Amino acid sequence: MDGMPQSPPGTRLPTAAGSRAAAPLWVIVLTACAGQFLVVLDVSVVNVALPSMRADLGMSASGLQWVVNLYTLAFAGLMLLGGRAGDLFGRKRVFLVGLALFTAASLAGGLAQQPWQLLAARAAQGVGAAVLAPSTLTLLTSSVPEGPARVRAIGTWAAVGAGGGAAGALIGGVLTDALSWRWVLLINVPIGAVVLTCAALWLTESRGGQRRRLDIPGAVLVTAGIGAVSYGIVQTESHGWTSAAALLPLAGGLALVAVFLVVEGRTQAPLVPLGLFRLRAVSAANTAMFVTGAAMFSSWYFLSLYMQNVLGYTPIEAGLGFVPHSLTIVAASKLAPRLLARTGAKALAVTGVLMAAAGYLWQSTAGAGGEYVTDIVGPGILMMAGVGFMITPLAHLATSGAPADDAGVVSGVMNTSRTMGGSLGLAVLSTVAATRIGAGSDPEVLASGYSLAFQTGVGILLGCAALMLIALPRPPDAAPEPAKA
């Protein structure tokens, strides 16, 4: 398969003593990428179906908001725990448990007859995703040695993940219009069953070093802390940044995270070894992940609003409008490993961020009388190419140099950084847009609010580019050896 990391004919990965021969590398890559696709897809696929869910189940406006928020809260709050669980109890086992829970919750959500049933299913989906997501990357980083092969594997993983997020609006629109909102959840069931079967048959077990007890106090503190911070961010959308409903959980969550750091510095078997953050590549790349996520996660949200609320597109038309964006981000993610081998991770990541900033600036000029080609496709291609070029080098840096025993928690930290950055960025930029829009509803006012959000995103991305130039390791420290032709 083009772009897929290859091993010599007949080569199989080493296995633990007493286990059967491991699957070929391409099997591991496909299985991990399929799991990643499902997790990322469900972050966005329900957005287009929300009005249909409300009409069918009689949900309130606040209840509808929690269809999205419960998934995000559980996903963000439990990812570190899911990553460490894979290191301690076995990556294959945790992958299977997470995927089974995610698939079963998707079935329950698709069959829900009451609002509370749908909300409970979405929370369970988030838990399954939090367990599954770190394992998808850990399966790659623990199976492929550092170098060109790992970069290609990460590039494939990044492309599939980016494609899942980009395809969410399109898939959601098509399934909702052609079948029912229920199929945006039920579609996960046959895909999850196939991947679950393949993983159970083909993957072999691995874990990081000796089996140890899980750091329960650390797990409780970080899960509660990140969950509270996520909840506070969510509350800002409806109550504002100065309200007690937002400030109390934000302050409480930050306090719990601070206590977590103290506990981790004293325990003998920490959930997150704080020494990892002394690795320049790990700490700088995760910070960059957080900041770029704060800007880029919201682009899909505002583009969808612009197409439907300003240009008058239907949900399926808006979904189809994202096709060039989806193709671009996948193509750029697949091209990134080749460019990384020549330029180094730092140069490629900075180039990608600057391209995304240029696309954001272009997008901020779109007005009420915008045209599809010049106001959606043009800036969208520039933005998504930049995202595709930055994901692979940042993921490579965030996982490079870390001990094999900590591969799962490193993956969990990276995914948590990106998810938390995205949640915070969406809350901030939504507030920025709402400040300008006020009570207005005509296309000119709406377009002006969305433009201000994109202008703010330009500033965030330029600040991130400066951070990368200062903090990311120099090419000799981080770049892999050039891949052979």
FILUMZA-361228 format. One record per residue (C-alpha): x, y negated, z negated. Coordinates in nm, 3 decimals. Example, Ala and Ser with C-alpha at 12.3 -4.5 7.8 and 13.67 -1.06 7.14 Angstrom:
LOZA      c1      c2      c3
LOZA   1.230   0.450  -0.780
LOZA   1.367   0.106  -0.714
***
This chain:
LOZA      c1      c2      c3
LOZA   0.000   0.000   0.000
LOZA   0.143  -0.338   0.101
LOZA   0.289  -0.528  -0.193
LOZA   0.237  -0.237  -0.432
LOZA   0.548  -0.148  -0.634
LOZA   0.697   0.167  -0.492
LOZA   0.916   0.438  -0.636
LOZA   1.126   0.683  -0.433
LOZA   0.936   0.976  -0.281
LOZA   0.841   1.228  -0.543
LOZA   0.955   1.004  -0.829
LOZA   0.746   1.006  -1.143
LOZA   0.784   0.801  -1.454
LOZA   0.952   0.953  -1.760
LOZA   0.725   1.092  -2.027
LOZA   0.743   1.165  -2.392
LOZA   0.860   1.505  -2.500
LOZA   0.596   1.770  -2.478
LOZA   0.370   1.578  -2.246
LOZA   0.283   1.657  -1.890
LOZA   0.446   1.472  -1.600
LOZA   0.337   1.111  -1.567
LOZA   0.131   0.985  -1.278
LOZA   0.304   0.812  -0.986
LOZA   0.360   0.442  -1.035
LOZA   0.093   0.338  -0.783
LOZA  -0.170   0.527  -0.987
LOZA  -0.077   0.336  -1.303
LOZA  -0.086   0.005  -1.115
LOZA  -0.426   0.073  -0.960
LOZA  -0.578   0.189  -1.289
LOZA  -0.445  -0.108  -1.485
LOZA  -0.554  -0.354  -1.217
LOZA  -0.906  -0.209  -1.201
LOZA  -0.942  -0.258  -1.576
LOZA  -0.813  -0.614  -1.549
LOZA  -1.056  -0.688  -1.264
LOZA  -1.356  -0.585  -1.475
LOZA  -1.246  -0.790  -1.776
LOZA  -1.181  -1.110  -1.581
LOZA  -1.488  -1.068  -1.361
LOZA  -1.722  -1.071  -1.660
LOZA  -1.593  -1.405  -1.782
LOZA  -1.762  -1.578  -1.488
LOZA  -1.999  -1.337  -1.315
LOZA  -2.297  -1.412  -1.543
LOZA  -2.289  -1.791  -1.487
LOZA  -2.498  -1.786  -1.168
LOZA  -2.744  -1.537  -1.323
LOZA  -2.819  -1.742  -1.637
LOZA  -3.140  -1.908  -1.508
LOZA  -3.281  -1.569  -1.405
LOZA  -3.192  -1.422  -1.745
LOZA  -3.375  -1.706  -1.919
LOZA  -3.688  -1.667  -1.706
LOZA  -3.702  -1.288  -1.740
LOZA  -3.630  -1.258  -2.114
LOZA  -3.782  -1.589  -2.227
LOZA  -3.455  -1.712  -2.376
LOZA  -3.406  -2.060  -2.520
LOZA  -3.144  -2.297  -2.383
LOZA  -2.921  -2.242  -2.687
LOZA  -2.964  -1.867  -2.663
LOZA  -2.862  -1.879  -2.300
LOZA  -2.541  -2.057  -2.394
LOZA  -2.453  -1.771  -2.626
LOZA  -2.471  -1.519  -2.341
LOZA  -2.140  -1.670  -2.231
LOZA  -2.003  -1.775  -2.569
LOZA  -2.038  -1.443  -2.752
LOZA  -1.829  -1.268  -2.488
LOZA  -1.562  -1.539  -2.506
LOZA  -1.552  -1.548  -2.886
LOZA  -1.510  -1.172  -2.927
LOZA  -1.262  -1.159  -2.639
LOZA  -1.038  -1.435  -2.777
LOZA  -1.062  -1.333  -3.141
LOZA  -0.967  -0.966  -3.105
LOZA  -0.703  -0.962  -2.831
LOZA  -0.401  -0.966  -3.065
LOZA  -0.552  -0.677  -3.258
LOZA  -0.618  -0.490  -2.934
LOZA  -0.262  -0.546  -2.815
LOZA  -0.104  -0.417  -3.135
LOZA  -0.343  -0.120  -3.150
LOZA  -0.206  -0.004  -2.813
LOZA   0.151  -0.019  -2.944
LOZA   0.067   0.180  -3.257
LOZA  -0.198   0.430  -3.152
LOZA  -0.118   0.487  -2.785
LOZA  -0.172   0.270  -2.479
LOZA  -0.373   0.527  -2.285
LOZA  -0.598   0.597  -2.584
LOZA  -0.668   0.230  -2.648
LOZA  -0.723   0.165  -2.276
LOZA  -0.983   0.445  -2.267
LOZA  -1.156   0.327  -2.586
LOZA  -1.174  -0.034  -2.464
LOZA  -1.301   0.063  -2.118
LOZA  -1.560   0.306  -2.259
LOZA  -1.697   0.039  -2.496
LOZA  -1.699  -0.223  -2.220
LOZA  -1.885   0.011  -1.981
LOZA  -2.142   0.122  -2.241
LOZA  -2.205  -0.241  -2.342
LOZA  -2.255  -0.336  -1.976
LOZA  -2.520  -0.065  -1.944
LOZA  -2.693  -0.184  -2.261
LOZA  -2.691  -0.546  -2.140
LOZA  -2.829  -0.455  -1.801
LOZA  -3.118  -0.265  -1.963
LOZA  -3.191  -0.527  -2.232
LOZA  -3.559  -0.610  -2.288
LOZA  -3.517  -0.869  -2.563
LOZA  -3.281  -1.167  -2.594
LOZA  -3.109  -1.026  -2.903
LOZA  -3.034  -0.703  -2.716
LOZA  -2.859  -0.894  -2.437
LOZA  -2.662  -1.105  -2.686
LOZA  -2.552  -0.797  -2.884
LOZA  -2.442  -0.628  -2.562
LOZA  -2.239  -0.932  -2.455
LOZA  -2.063  -0.939  -2.794
LOZA  -1.982  -0.568  -2.760
LOZA  -1.853  -0.633  -2.407
LOZA  -1.619  -0.896  -2.550
LOZA  -1.487  -0.650  -2.809
LOZA  -1.426  -0.389  -2.540
LOZA  -1.255  -0.647  -2.319
LOZA  -1.030  -0.759  -2.606
LOZA  -0.914  -0.400  -2.659
LOZA  -0.882  -0.331  -2.286
LOZA  -0.716  -0.649  -2.155
LOZA  -0.377  -0.624  -2.331
LOZA  -0.349  -0.258  -2.235
LOZA  -0.381  -0.336  -1.864
LOZA  -0.059  -0.538  -1.863
LOZA   0.117  -0.319  -2.121
LOZA   0.066  -0.012  -1.901
LOZA   0.274  -0.194  -1.637
LOZA   0.544  -0.352  -1.853
LOZA   0.601  -0.031  -2.052
LOZA   0.617   0.184  -1.737
LOZA   0.822  -0.032  -1.502
LOZA   1.176  -0.146  -1.594
LOZA   1.253  -0.517  -1.579
LOZA   1.352  -0.628  -1.230
LOZA   1.197  -0.655  -0.884
LOZA   0.964  -0.355  -0.929
LOZA   0.812  -0.501  -1.244
LOZA   0.773  -0.841  -1.081
LOZA   0.583  -0.680  -0.792
LOZA   0.365  -0.487  -1.037
LOZA   0.287  -0.805  -1.233
LOZA   0.219  -0.984  -0.905
LOZA  -0.038  -0.720  -0.811
LOZA  -0.193  -0.739  -1.160
LOZA  -0.208  -1.119  -1.140
LOZA  -0.362  -1.111  -0.791
LOZA  -0.634  -0.868  -0.895
LOZA  -0.706  -1.065  -1.213
LOZA  -0.722  -1.391  -1.023
LOZA  -0.943  -1.229  -0.761
LOZA  -1.180  -1.104  -1.030
LOZA  -1.221  -1.451  -1.176
LOZA  -1.257  -1.609  -0.834
LOZA  -1.508  -1.350  -0.714
LOZA  -1.734  -1.385  -1.019
LOZA  -1.949  -1.663  -0.878
LOZA  -1.986  -1.494  -0.538
LOZA  -2.066  -1.149  -0.679
LOZA  -2.305  -1.296  -0.935
LOZA  -2.490  -1.499  -0.673
LOZA  -2.524  -1.210  -0.429
LOZA  -2.638  -0.956  -0.690
LOZA  -2.885  -1.198  -0.851
LOZA  -3.044  -1.306  -0.522
LOZA  -3.043  -0.962  -0.356
LOZA  -3.129  -0.740  -0.655
LOZA  -3.166  -0.879  -1.006
LOZA  -2.966  -1.053  -1.277
LOZA  -2.936  -0.713  -1.443
LOZA  -2.696  -0.597  -1.175
LOZA  -2.429  -0.849  -1.269
LOZA  -2.387  -0.623  -1.575
LOZA  -2.493  -0.286  -1.434
LOZA  -2.234  -0.310  -1.153
LOZA  -1.968  -0.249  -1.420
LOZA  -2.110   0.093  -1.505
LOZA  -2.019   0.296  -1.192
LOZA  -1.686   0.113  -1.156
LOZA  -1.604   0.166  -1.523
LOZA  -1.700   0.535  -1.505
LOZA  -1.469   0.596  -1.207
LOZA  -1.175   0.413  -1.366
LOZA  -1.235   0.589  -1.697
LOZA  -1.226   0.930  -1.528
LOZA  -0.912   0.848  -1.329
LOZA  -0.734   0.710  -1.636
LOZA  -0.824   1.015  -1.847
LOZA  -0.696   1.253  -1.579
LOZA  -0.389   1.072  -1.451
LOZA  -0.238   0.853  -1.721
LOZA  -0.004   0.988  -1.986
LOZA   0.019   0.862  -2.340
LOZA   0.286   0.622  -2.464
LOZA   0.328   0.407  -2.770
LOZA   0.580   0.163  -2.907
LOZA   0.823   0.350  -3.129
LOZA   0.714   0.527  -3.446
LOZA   0.351   0.525  -3.544
LOZA   0.291   0.275  -3.824
LOZA  -0.005   0.148  -4.019
LOZA  -0.196  -0.139  -3.867
LOZA  -0.143  -0.472  -4.044
LOZA  -0.502  -0.502  -4.172
LOZA  -0.460  -0.833  -4.363
LOZA  -0.294  -0.990  -4.060
LOZA  -0.559  -0.850  -3.827
LOZA  -0.843  -0.988  -4.039
LOZA  -0.681  -1.331  -4.077
LOZA  -0.591  -1.384  -3.710
LOZA  -0.923  -1.248  -3.582
LOZA  -1.121  -1.468  -3.820
LOZA  -0.897  -1.768  -3.751
LOZA  -0.908  -1.748  -3.371
LOZA  -1.278  -1.664  -3.382
LOZA  -1.350  -1.970  -3.599
LOZA  -1.143  -2.198  -3.374
LOZA  -1.322  -2.058  -3.068
LOZA  -1.660  -2.112  -3.237
LOZA  -1.567  -2.470  -3.323
LOZA  -1.467  -2.537  -2.963
LOZA  -1.799  -2.394  -2.843
LOZA  -1.990  -2.615  -3.087
LOZA  -1.834  -2.931  -2.942
LOZA  -2.035  -2.881  -2.623
LOZA  -2.367  -2.938  -2.800
LOZA  -2.271  -3.128  -3.118
LOZA  -1.967  -3.334  -3.022
LOZA  -1.610  -3.341  -3.154
LOZA  -1.685  -3.546  -3.467
LOZA  -1.973  -3.334  -3.598
LOZA  -1.942  -3.112  -3.904
LOZA  -2.067  -2.819  -3.694
LOZA  -1.747  -2.844  -3.488
LOZA  -1.493  -2.982  -3.736
LOZA  -1.558  -2.734  -4.019
LOZA  -1.497  -2.415  -3.815
LOZA  -1.201  -2.579  -3.637
LOZA  -1.037  -2.677  -3.965
LOZA  -1.120  -2.344  -4.128
LOZA  -0.987  -2.150  -3.832
LOZA  -0.660  -2.344  -3.824
LOZA  -0.619  -2.287  -4.199
LOZA  -0.668  -1.912  -4.152
LOZA  -0.412  -1.907  -3.871
LOZA  -0.166  -2.089  -4.099
LOZA  -0.220  -1.828  -4.373
LOZA  -0.176  -1.556  -4.109
LOZA   0.166  -1.696  -4.017
LOZA   0.271  -1.693  -4.383
LOZA   0.155  -1.332  -4.424
LOZA   0.327  -1.220  -4.103
LOZA   0.656  -1.370  -4.222
LOZA   0.647  -1.156  -4.538
LOZA   0.501  -0.820  -4.433
LOZA   0.730  -0.534  -4.329
LOZA   0.513  -0.422  -4.035
LOZA   0.352  -0.742  -3.900
LOZA   0.075  -0.752  -3.646
LOZA   0.275  -1.015  -3.455
LOZA   0.651  -1.019  -3.526
LOZA   0.725  -1.391  -3.551
LOZA   1.074  -1.326  -3.420
LOZA   0.921  -1.285  -3.075
LOZA   0.873  -1.659  -3.057
LOZA   1.246  -1.713  -3.103
LOZA   1.275  -1.578  -2.749
LOZA   1.273  -1.891  -2.538
LOZA   1.104  -1.726  -2.241
LOZA   0.820  -1.585  -2.453
LOZA   0.745  -1.904  -2.649
LOZA   0.779  -2.147  -2.357
LOZA   0.581  -1.934  -2.110
LOZA   0.296  -1.883  -2.357
LOZA   0.282  -2.256  -2.426
LOZA   0.267  -2.318  -2.050
LOZA  -0.006  -2.054  -2.018
LOZA  -0.209  -2.235  -2.282
LOZA  -0.172  -2.578  -2.119
LOZA  -0.234  -2.464  -1.760
LOZA  -0.534  -2.264  -1.880
LOZA  -0.671  -2.581  -2.041
LOZA  -0.676  -2.749  -1.701
LOZA  -0.740  -2.472  -1.450
LOZA  -1.009  -2.264  -1.622
LOZA  -1.263  -2.544  -1.585
LOZA  -1.208  -2.593  -1.210
LOZA  -1.455  -2.317  -1.120
LOZA  -1.711  -2.463  -1.359
LOZA  -1.699  -2.816  -1.220
LOZA  -1.679  -2.703  -0.858
LOZA  -1.991  -2.490  -0.908
LOZA  -2.174  -2.787  -1.063
LOZA  -2.059  -3.018  -0.785
LOZA  -2.179  -2.785  -0.510
LOZA  -2.518  -2.717  -0.671
LOZA  -2.602  -3.042  -0.852
LOZA  -2.448  -3.292  -0.609
LOZA  -2.445  -3.123  -0.267
LOZA  -2.764  -2.921  -0.326
LOZA  -2.624  -2.572  -0.260
LOZA  -2.820  -2.263  -0.370
LOZA  -2.647  -2.016  -0.606
LOZA  -2.556  -1.780  -0.322
LOZA  -2.435  -2.069  -0.105
LOZA  -2.216  -2.188  -0.393
LOZA  -2.082  -1.837  -0.435
LOZA  -2.000  -1.812  -0.065
LOZA  -1.842  -2.156  -0.089
LOZA  -1.578  -2.009  -0.318
LOZA  -1.460  -1.747  -0.065
LOZA  -1.164  -1.958   0.062
LOZA  -1.060  -2.022  -0.298
LOZA  -1.072  -1.651  -0.379
LOZA  -0.871  -1.550  -0.073
LOZA  -0.613  -1.819  -0.138
LOZA  -0.546  -1.729  -0.500
LOZA  -0.511  -1.360  -0.416
LOZA  -0.278  -1.429  -0.122
LOZA  -0.062  -1.668  -0.326
LOZA  -0.040  -1.421  -0.616
LOZA   0.077  -1.148  -0.376
LOZA   0.332  -1.380  -0.213
LOZA   0.466  -1.502  -0.548
LOZA   0.694  -1.201  -0.624
LOZA   0.883  -1.252  -0.295
LOZA   0.926  -1.624  -0.363
LOZA   1.023  -1.559  -0.726
LOZA   1.312  -1.336  -0.618
LOZA   1.453  -1.626  -0.415
LOZA   1.372  -1.932  -0.626
LOZA   1.360  -1.801  -0.982
LOZA   1.064  -1.801  -1.217
LOZA   1.106  -2.156  -1.344
LOZA   1.120  -2.325  -1.003
LOZA   0.820  -2.130  -0.872
LOZA   0.609  -2.198  -1.183
LOZA   0.681  -2.572  -1.169
LOZA   0.606  -2.581  -0.795
LOZA   0.276  -2.406  -0.855
LOZA   0.171  -2.649  -1.128
LOZA   0.257  -2.951  -0.910
LOZA   0.056  -2.805  -0.621
LOZA  -0.241  -2.750  -0.853
LOZA  -0.210  -3.108  -0.979
LOZA  -0.212  -3.238  -0.620
LOZA  -0.525  -3.031  -0.551
LOZA  -0.691  -3.168  -0.864
LOZA  -0.611  -3.523  -0.755
LOZA  -0.761  -3.457  -0.412
LOZA  -1.070  -3.295  -0.567
LOZA  -1.123  -3.601  -0.789
LOZA  -1.194  -3.810  -0.476
LOZA  -1.505  -3.604  -0.384
LOZA  -1.819  -3.818  -0.396
LOZA  -2.193  -3.774  -0.362
LOZA  -2.172  -3.752   0.018
LOZA  -1.895  -3.495   0.021
LOZA  -1.825  -3.253   0.306
LOZA  -1.752  -2.886   0.254
LOZA  -1.424  -2.875   0.448
LOZA  -1.266  -3.195   0.319
LOZA  -1.408  -3.207  -0.035
LOZA  -1.424  -2.839  -0.134
LOZA  -1.210  -2.619   0.091
LOZA  -0.910  -2.852   0.134
LOZA  -0.845  -2.937  -0.231
LOZA  -0.959  -2.592  -0.339
LOZA  -0.696  -2.415  -0.127
LOZA  -0.424  -2.641  -0.267
LOZA  -0.539  -2.584  -0.627
LOZA  -0.570  -2.207  -0.594
LOZA  -0.240  -2.166  -0.411
LOZA  -0.077  -2.347  -0.701
LOZA  -0.247  -2.120  -0.954
LOZA  -0.142  -1.810  -0.760
LOZA   0.220  -1.924  -0.751
LOZA   0.233  -2.004  -1.125
LOZA   0.062  -1.693  -1.271
LOZA   0.322  -1.433  -1.176
LOZA   0.634  -1.621  -1.295
LOZA   0.469  -1.722  -1.622
LOZA   0.348  -1.365  -1.687
LOZA   0.698  -1.237  -1.602
LOZA   0.861  -1.482  -1.844
LOZA   0.603  -1.423  -2.119
LOZA   0.679  -1.049  -2.120
LOZA   1.053  -1.056  -2.045
LOZA   1.310  -0.985  -2.311
LOZA   1.056  -0.857  -2.566
LOZA   1.123  -0.518  -2.732
LOZA   0.934  -0.225  -2.577
LOZA   0.773  -0.152  -2.916
LOZA   0.600  -0.491  -2.900
LOZA   0.482  -0.479  -2.538
LOZA   0.115  -0.459  -2.634
LOZA   0.117  -0.750  -2.877
LOZA   0.318  -0.963  -2.631
LOZA   0.049  -0.897  -2.371
LOZA  -0.217  -0.983  -2.629
LOZA  -0.043  -1.311  -2.715
LOZA  -0.024  -1.405  -2.347
LOZA  -0.391  -1.331  -2.282
LOZA  -0.492  -1.511  -2.602
LOZA  -0.290  -1.819  -2.500
LOZA  -0.460  -1.834  -2.162
LOZA  -0.811  -1.771  -2.297
LOZA  -0.782  -2.018  -2.585
LOZA  -0.635  -2.281  -2.355
LOZA  -0.921  -2.229  -2.112
LOZA  -1.186  -2.256  -2.385
LOZA  -1.034  -2.572  -2.529
LOZA  -0.985  -2.727  -2.186
LOZA  -1.342  -2.660  -2.078
LOZA  -1.476  -2.816  -2.398
LOZA  -1.254  -3.124  -2.363
LOZA  -1.314  -3.179  -1.991
LOZA  -1.690  -3.119  -2.029
LOZA  -1.695  -3.389  -2.296
LOZA  -1.499  -3.622  -2.067
LOZA  -1.745  -3.567  -1.784
LOZA  -2.049  -3.602  -2.012
LOZA  -1.918  -3.933  -2.146
LOZA  -1.926  -4.086  -1.799
LOZA  -2.248  -3.916  -1.686
LOZA  -2.447  -4.004  -1.998
LOZA  -2.819  -3.963  -1.934
LOZA  -2.779  -4.001  -1.557
LOZA  -2.888  -3.730  -1.316
LOZA  -2.848  -3.876  -0.967
LOZA  -2.573  -3.731  -0.745
LOZA  -2.353  -4.043  -0.757
LOZA  -2.336  -4.043  -1.136
LOZA  -2.279  -3.667  -1.155
LOZA  -2.002  -3.680  -0.895
LOZA  -1.835  -3.962  -1.086
LOZA  -1.835  -3.757  -1.408
LOZA  -1.689  -3.451  -1.237
LOZA  -1.423  -3.670  -1.074
LOZA  -1.315  -3.803  -1.412
LOZA  -1.279  -3.447  -1.540
LOZA  -1.051  -3.361  -1.247
LOZA  -0.848  -3.679  -1.300
LOZA  -0.797  -3.580  -1.663
LOZA  -0.687  -3.237  -1.543
LOZA  -0.421  -3.402  -1.326
LOZA  -0.268  -3.559  -1.635
LOZA  -0.272  -3.225  -1.821
LOZA  -0.102  -3.044  -1.532
LOZA   0.166  -3.311  -1.486
LOZA   0.238  -3.293  -1.858
LOZA   0.268  -2.915  -1.826
LOZA   0.513  -2.953  -1.535
LOZA   0.732  -3.175  -1.754
LOZA   0.709  -2.921  -2.037
LOZA   0.816  -2.641  -1.803
LOZA   1.117  -2.837  -1.676
LOZA   1.235  -2.890  -2.032
LOZA   1.142  -2.565  -2.205
LOZA   1.146  -2.277  -1.956
LOZA   1.475  -2.085  -1.931
LOZA   1.708  -2.165  -1.645
LOZA   1.707  -1.926  -1.347
LOZA   2.013  -1.723  -1.453
LOZA   1.839  -1.644  -1.783
LOZA   1.502  -1.544  -1.643
LOZA   1.502  -1.467  -1.275
LOZA   1.518  -1.105  -1.160
LOZA   1.764  -0.979  -0.906
LOZA   1.649  -1.027  -0.547
LOZA   1.439  -0.739  -0.418
LOZA   1.584  -0.533  -0.140
LOZA   1.421  -0.568   0.198
***
